[in-house]
Amino acid sequence: MGSTSPLLTIFDAACVLRLPARRVKKLAKAGELPAVILPGDEVRFDEAELRAWIQNRKRPAAEGRS
């Protein structure tokens, strides 16, 4: 990870992604979001990794469409 910022909670990540917290947890548990699984099955997110994940999923708009 390498980040010195505190890890985000599911609710923090949900705000960043603008998704329901329940969906964020499901995506993390399925390995579809970069996450840290802590003891007790708690989930946390490195903000830099989460934002990089968002950037990597961006697609250019289709040309010629309005």
C-alpha positions in Angstrom: 0.0 0.0 0.0 2.6 2.6 1.0 0.0 5.2 2.0 0.4 7.2 5.2 -3.3 8.3 5.2 -5.7 6.5 7.4 -7.8 3.7 5.9 -11.3 4.4 4.8 -14.3 2.7 6.3 -17.0 1.1 4.1 -19.1 4.2 4.6 -16.2 6.5 3.6 -15.6 4.4 0.5 -19.3 4.4 -0.3 -19.2 8.2 -0.3 -16.2 8.2 -2.7 -17.9 5.7 -5.0 -21.4 7.1 -4.6 -22.7 3.6 -3.9 -24.6 2.1 -1.0 -22.3 0.8 1.7 -23.8 -2.7 1.4 -22.8 -2.8 -2.3 -19.2 -1.6 -1.5 -18.8 -4.3 1.1 -20.1 -7.0 -1.3 -17.7 -5.8 -4.0 -14.8 -5.8 -1.6 -15.6 -9.3 -0.3 -15.8 -10.6 -3.9 -12.4 -9.2 -4.6 -13.7 -6.6 -7.1 -12.5 -3.6 -5.1 -9.0 -3.2 -3.6 -9.6 -3.7 0.1 -8.0 -4.6 3.4 -9.8 -7.3 5.3 -9.1 -7.0 9.0 -9.6 -9.4 11.8 -13.3 -9.8 12.7 -14.1 -9.6 9.0 -14.0 -5.8 9.0 -13.2 -4.1 5.7 -11.1 -1.0 5.1 -9.9 0.8 2.0 -6.7 2.7 1.0 -8.0 5.9 -0.6 -5.2 6.1 -3.1 -5.8 2.5 -4.2 -9.5 3.1 -4.4 -9.0 6.3 -6.6 -6.6 4.4 -8.8 -9.2 1.7 -9.2 -11.7 4.3 -10.3 -9.2 5.8 -12.9 -8.4 2.3 -14.3 -12.1 1.7 -14.9 -12.8 4.9 -16.9 -13.7 4.4 -20.5 -13.6 7.1 -23.2 -17.0 8.3 -24.5 -18.0 6.8 -27.8 -17.2 9.1 -30.7 -20.0 10.4 -32.9 -22.8 10.0 -30.4 -24.7 12.9 -28.9 
